[in-house]
């Protein structure tokens, strides 16, 4: 069984690449039993969505030297 630390790593990796079948199975098994990691996944999904909705920065401010 994966540790919470390993699960947090896989949740982060899943944001950037598709997980393999074994990784997904291990992840889902752990999440079925661990409320803390389930909350972490929800938070990561929320933050990723919020970042995508945030407008891009405009670079029209004068720069100081």
C-alpha angles and dihedrals in degrees: 000000000000122000121235089253091055091047092052088052092050092047089054092046091050088062090062106030141017112266121232122250094259092046091051092048093049091046095050092046091053093044090052088062105031120071093184094058091043088056090048090054091050091049092049092050090048094049093047091051092047092051091050091052094048111102117246117261118261113224098211099114118111113253121231120226 
